[in-house]
Every structure is written in structure tokens, then in C-alpha cells.
Amino acid sequence: MRPTRILMADDHKLFIDGLGSILDRQPNMEVVGAARDGLAAVRLAAELEPDMVLMDVSMPELNGIEAARKIMGACPTARIIMLSMHADHRFVVEALRAGARGYLLKDSASEDLLAAIERVSAGEIYLSSRMSGEILLDFISGDGGGPSVYSLLSPREREVLQLVAEGHSTKDIAAHLSVSVKTIETHRKQIMDKLGLHSVAELTKYAVREGLTQIS
């Protein structure tokens, strides 16, 4: 039987190394690649066509939830398990809506990770044991727990917000997204209007609070 081919995505090398060592010891699993940011994860998923993607929620360039949406478009057969420090049910619901089939807290035991891979590979949804059953009810009912960055902003606006919060200039963001500087300026104004924010500092605080990015 062919081993489960796994792509890992996390911006912390020590975590990738530790996770990789656990997976490498499993005879029915094979690590086929590792990405350090969301854009690289999307690119590698399209290139490698893995069976499974283990991906952090908070990553530079493109966060895991947005990356999951793009991966499902490019590689719809891949099963995605999100790994995160965020226990807030909003992140879990949005990850499931983006196409993830599992959500595991990063401090879970390795046995939980292996169980998650096996169950998601078998077509099940797997949530960390500390996640309440209310999360699935929220997902099914469409209740994300009130307004959030995912209900207030479009996918492109969320991409722009993350890049602004990570300190990229308007010119760099325009080049990164292959659009004009004027388009990015328009997006930024729309984001500020929708959120009722008035400065890059406020946008940055909001993006961090909503889990779009982590500022070191």
C-alpha cells in the first residue's frame, strides 16, 4: 500500500524539523516537501500533489486559511490539517470552511497528530480533543461567532491586510499581487472604511488579533 504523501507548511524551522522526525518514523507516511510560508505551500501543493497537507494557521505572505482555499482550488484531492496555537472556535470554523478536514492544536501529543492523519486520510473530520462540539454546530449552521475578518473582508482584501501588517510597502504589495499601486491603495482605503480603522498601526493590531499574521 502506498504511503500517505505529506506536505508540511510552517514558518518555524524547529517545528518543521520536529514534525518531520515524527512522520519519518512512520512506515505508512512519507514527507514529500516543506514550505516556510503560505505562498510556498500553495506552489508546492500544486507541484507535488500531496495526499495530506499539515499547515500552520499563522504564516507570512499568506496565512494558512487563505492558503487552504488556494490549495483546494489547485489540488482538490489533498486533505488539509491545520496546526495552530489558536483555540478560538472562529479559526476552526473558518479553517473548515476553507476546506480543511482537521484542526489540531500545536501542543497536542504526537499520538493525536498521527491519529488525525489516519482519520482525515479515511475521510473523517478530526478536531483537537479540546475543541468543543459547538464548533461543528457553528460550522453546520453557518454561525462563525459574530463579525470577523473573514466575514467583513474579501479574500483579496485579507491578503492585502496581511501584507500591510507585515510591513510591505504599497509598491511591493502591488508587485507581489501583480496589480497596480492604485489598486492596492484602493483596497487599503476600502479595508480601513470597512473596519473603521485609520492607520497602518491600527490595521496591524487588527490583523494580529484576528490571526492573519504574527509580528515578531
Protein Blocks (a to p, Z undefined) as FASTA:
>chain_A
ZZdddddddfbfklmmmmmmmmmmpmkbccfbdcfbfklmmmmmmmnopabdcddfbdgh
iafklmmmmmmmmmmmbccddddfblbfklmmmmmmnopabdcdfkbcfklmmmmmmmmm
nopacddfklcfklmmmmmnopgoiaafklmpcfklmmmmmmmmnopafklmmmmnopaf
klmmmmmmmmmmmnopabfklmmmmmmmnopaccZZ
